[in-house]
Amino acid sequence: MRGACYNSDMTKGKFITFEGPDGSGKTTVSKAVCERLAELGYPVRYSREPGGSEIAEEIRDVILDPKNTEMDARCEALLYAASRRQHLTEIVIPALESGIHVICDRFVDSSAAYQGYARGIGVDEVLKMNEFATGGFMPVKTIFLDISAEAGIERIAKNRRSLDRLDSEDMEFHNRVYQGYQEVLKRGGDRMIVIDASRDPETVTEEALNAVLEILNG
């Protein structure tokens, strides 16, 4: 990575992230979009956070392990930032520099909403922490899959056999996450593309694909 001034506009490939509350379907949709892009002949790679590389995935296991109930909020935020740094330098930047577009499930915006707002650390504090971790690197665009906390958790309850540490948080926490994302949307401005995720996955995927194609071809 080339320092604090390095950004996604300096790469051959484009870095596009998917964000949304738990149960928004962003993993399903982002993977489907990536597969469709590959079918259309675009050089593309899917990745996720926390994780995406061997070291980052090991950190993910610590963060999301349901038994780690005593984890401090700042420790959690720092672990996310550490995982993000490793993922970015090991996976994302090399792919982008070689001309491969990267579709990523979560990035800095998640930390702002979850740890900054919902955990009460402070959005500005978490963004500063992640600016250090990423050198200020941000996606060219972010697809936000919009769904209420209640609807998202209802989906999870129906579709998942097991819950990770964050899924298991109470509804008050998930409502704060949604509120945090509203702050993220305001700060993100025209980087953010909002899609109604309460609809069926096929419709949401098609709209997200069209948005990403416009980014890549624009």
C-alpha positions as CSV (number, residue, x, y, z in Angstrom):
1,M,0.0,0.0,0.0
2,R,1.3,3.4,-0.9
3,G,0.5,5.6,2.1
4,A,-2.3,7.8,3.2
5,C,-3.0,9.5,-0.1
6,Y,-3.6,6.1,-1.9
7,N,-7.2,5.7,-3.0
8,S,-9.4,3.5,-5.2
9,D,-9.3,6.0,-8.1
10,M,-5.6,5.2,-8.6
11,T,-6.2,1.5,-9.5
12,K,-7.0,-0.2,-12.7
13,G,-9.8,-2.2,-11.1
14,K,-12.7,-0.7,-9.1
15,F,-13.5,-1.4,-5.5
16,I,-17.2,-1.6,-4.8
17,T,-18.6,-2.5,-1.4
18,F,-22.0,-3.8,-0.2
19,E,-23.3,-2.7,3.1
20,G,-26.5,-3.3,5.1
21,P,-27.9,-4.4,8.5
22,D,-27.8,-8.1,9.5
23,G,-30.4,-10.0,7.4
24,S,-30.3,-7.5,4.5
25,G,-29.1,-10.2,2.1
26,K,-25.9,-8.4,1.2
27,T,-23.8,-11.6,1.2
28,T,-26.3,-13.4,-1.1
29,V,-26.7,-10.4,-3.4
30,S,-23.0,-9.4,-3.5
31,K,-22.0,-13.0,-4.4
32,A,-24.7,-13.2,-7.0
33,V,-23.7,-9.9,-8.6
34,C,-20.0,-11.1,-8.7
35,E,-21.0,-14.3,-10.4
36,R,-23.1,-12.5,-13.0
37,L,-20.2,-10.1,-13.7
38,A,-17.9,-13.0,-14.2
39,E,-20.4,-14.6,-16.6
40,L,-20.5,-11.3,-18.5
41,G,-16.7,-11.4,-18.9
42,Y,-15.6,-8.8,-16.3
43,P,-12.4,-9.5,-14.3
44,V,-13.9,-9.6,-10.9
45,R,-13.2,-11.0,-7.4
46,Y,-15.5,-11.4,-4.4
47,S,-14.3,-10.9,-0.9
48,R,-15.7,-10.2,2.5
49,E,-15.0,-8.5,5.9
50,P,-14.0,-9.3,8.4
51,G,-11.9,-11.9,6.6
52,G,-10.9,-12.3,3.0
53,S,-7.4,-13.5,3.7
54,E,-6.0,-16.3,5.9
55,I,-4.9,-14.0,8.7
56,A,-8.0,-11.8,8.5
57,E,-10.2,-14.9,8.6
58,E,-8.5,-16.0,11.8
59,I,-9.3,-12.6,13.3
60,R,-12.9,-13.0,12.1
61,D,-13.2,-16.2,14.0
62,V,-12.2,-14.4,17.2
63,I,-14.6,-11.5,16.6
64,L,-17.7,-13.5,15.8
65,D,-17.2,-16.5,18.1
66,P,-20.4,-16.5,20.3
67,K,-18.4,-17.5,23.4
68,N,-16.4,-14.2,23.4
69,T,-19.1,-12.4,25.2
70,E,-16.6,-10.4,27.3
71,M,-15.1,-8.7,24.4
72,D,-14.6,-5.0,25.0
73,A,-16.2,-2.6,22.4
74,R,-12.8,-1.0,21.6
75,C,-11.1,-4.3,21.4
76,E,-13.8,-5.3,18.9
77,A,-13.3,-2.2,16.8
78,L,-9.5,-2.6,16.8
79,L,-9.8,-6.3,15.7
80,Y,-12.0,-5.2,12.8
81,A,-9.5,-2.6,11.8
82,A,-6.6,-5.1,12.0
83,S,-8.5,-7.6,9.9
84,R,-9.3,-4.9,7.4
85,R,-5.7,-3.8,7.1
86,Q,-4.5,-7.3,6.3
87,H,-7.3,-8.0,3.9
88,L,-6.7,-4.7,2.1
89,T,-2.9,-5.0,1.6
90,E,-2.9,-8.7,0.9
91,I,-6.0,-9.2,-1.2
92,V,-7.8,-6.0,-2.3
93,I,-5.0,-3.7,-3.5
94,P,-3.1,-6.4,-5.5
95,A,-6.3,-7.4,-7.3
96,L,-7.2,-3.8,-8.1
97,E,-3.7,-3.0,-9.3
98,S,-3.8,-6.0,-11.7
99,G,-7.1,-4.7,-13.2
100,I,-9.5,-7.0,-11.3
101,H,-12.6,-5.4,-9.9
102,V,-13.3,-6.3,-6.2
103,I,-16.8,-6.7,-4.9
104,C,-16.6,-6.7,-1.1
105,D,-19.1,-7.7,1.5
106,R,-18.7,-4.9,4.2
107,F,-15.9,-2.4,4.7
108,V,-15.3,0.7,6.9
109,D,-19.0,1.8,6.9
110,S,-19.8,-1.3,8.9
111,S,-17.4,-0.4,11.6
112,A,-18.8,3.2,11.7
113,A,-22.4,1.8,12.1
114,Y,-21.7,-1.2,14.4
115,Q,-18.8,-0.1,16.6
116,G,-18.9,3.7,16.2
117,Y,-22.7,4.2,16.6
118,A,-24.3,1.0,18.0
119,R,-21.4,0.3,20.5
120,G,-21.2,4.0,21.4
121,I,-17.5,4.5,20.7
122,G,-18.2,7.4,18.4
123,V,-18.4,7.4,14.6
124,D,-15.6,9.9,14.2
125,E,-13.3,7.9,16.6
126,V,-13.9,4.7,14.6
127,L,-13.4,6.4,11.3
128,K,-10.1,7.9,12.5
129,M,-9.0,4.4,13.7
130,N,-9.9,3.0,10.2
131,E,-8.2,5.8,8.4
132,F,-5.0,4.8,10.1
133,A,-5.6,1.1,9.2
134,T,-6.5,1.7,5.6
135,G,-4.4,4.8,4.7
136,G,-7.6,6.5,3.8
137,F,-8.5,4.0,1.2
138,M,-12.3,3.9,0.4
139,P,-14.5,2.3,-2.3
140,V,-15.5,4.1,-5.4
141,K,-19.2,3.3,-4.6
142,T,-21.1,1.5,-1.9
143,I,-24.3,-0.4,-2.4
144,F,-26.5,-0.1,0.7
145,L,-29.2,-2.8,1.0
146,D,-31.9,-1.1,3.1
147,I,-34.1,-3.1,5.4
148,S,-35.4,-2.5,8.9
149,A,-33.7,-4.1,11.9
150,E,-36.9,-6.1,12.7
151,A,-37.3,-7.5,9.2
152,G,-33.6,-8.4,8.9
153,I,-33.5,-10.3,12.2
154,E,-36.7,-12.0,11.3
155,R,-35.0,-13.3,8.1
156,I,-32.0,-14.5,10.1
157,A,-34.2,-16.4,12.5
158,K,-35.9,-18.2,9.6
159,N,-32.8,-18.9,7.5
160,R,-29.8,-19.5,9.7
161,R,-29.2,-22.6,11.8
162,S,-26.6,-20.8,14.1
163,L,-26.0,-17.2,15.1
164,D,-22.7,-15.5,15.5
165,R,-21.9,-13.1,18.3
166,L,-23.3,-10.0,16.6
167,D,-26.4,-11.8,15.2
168,S,-27.2,-12.8,18.8
169,E,-27.3,-9.2,20.1
170,D,-30.7,-7.9,21.2
171,M,-33.1,-5.9,19.1
172,E,-32.1,-2.6,20.7
173,F,-28.6,-3.1,19.4
174,H,-29.8,-3.9,15.9
175,N,-32.0,-0.9,15.9
176,R,-28.9,1.2,16.8
177,V,-27.0,-0.4,14.0
178,Y,-29.7,0.7,11.5
179,Q,-29.7,4.2,13.0
180,G,-25.9,4.2,12.6
181,Y,-26.2,3.4,9.0
182,Q,-28.4,6.4,8.5
183,E,-25.5,8.5,9.8
184,V,-23.2,6.6,7.4
185,L,-25.5,7.3,4.5
186,K,-25.5,11.1,5.2
187,R,-21.7,11.2,5.5
188,G,-21.2,9.0,2.4
189,G,-23.1,11.3,0.1
190,D,-23.1,10.3,-3.6
191,R,-20.8,7.4,-2.9
192,M,-23.8,5.6,-1.5
193,I,-26.4,3.8,-3.7
194,V,-29.5,2.8,-1.7
195,I,-31.5,-0.3,-2.7
196,D,-34.7,-1.5,-1.1
197,A,-33.7,-4.9,0.3
198,S,-37.2,-5.8,1.6
199,R,-38.1,-7.3,-1.8
200,D,-37.3,-10.8,-3.1
201,P,-33.6,-11.6,-3.6
202,E,-33.9,-11.8,-7.4
203,T,-35.3,-8.3,-7.8
204,V,-32.7,-6.9,-5.4
205,T,-29.8,-8.7,-7.2
206,E,-31.0,-7.4,-10.6
207,E,-31.1,-3.8,-9.4
208,A,-27.7,-4.2,-7.7
209,L,-26.2,-5.7,-10.8
210,N,-27.5,-2.8,-12.9
211,A,-26.0,-0.3,-10.5
212,V,-22.6,-2.0,-10.5
213,L,-22.6,-2.3,-14.3
214,E,-23.2,1.4,-14.5
215,I,-20.2,2.0,-12.2
216,L,-17.9,-0.3,-14.1
217,N,-19.0,1.1,-17.5
218,G,-19.2,4.7,-16.4
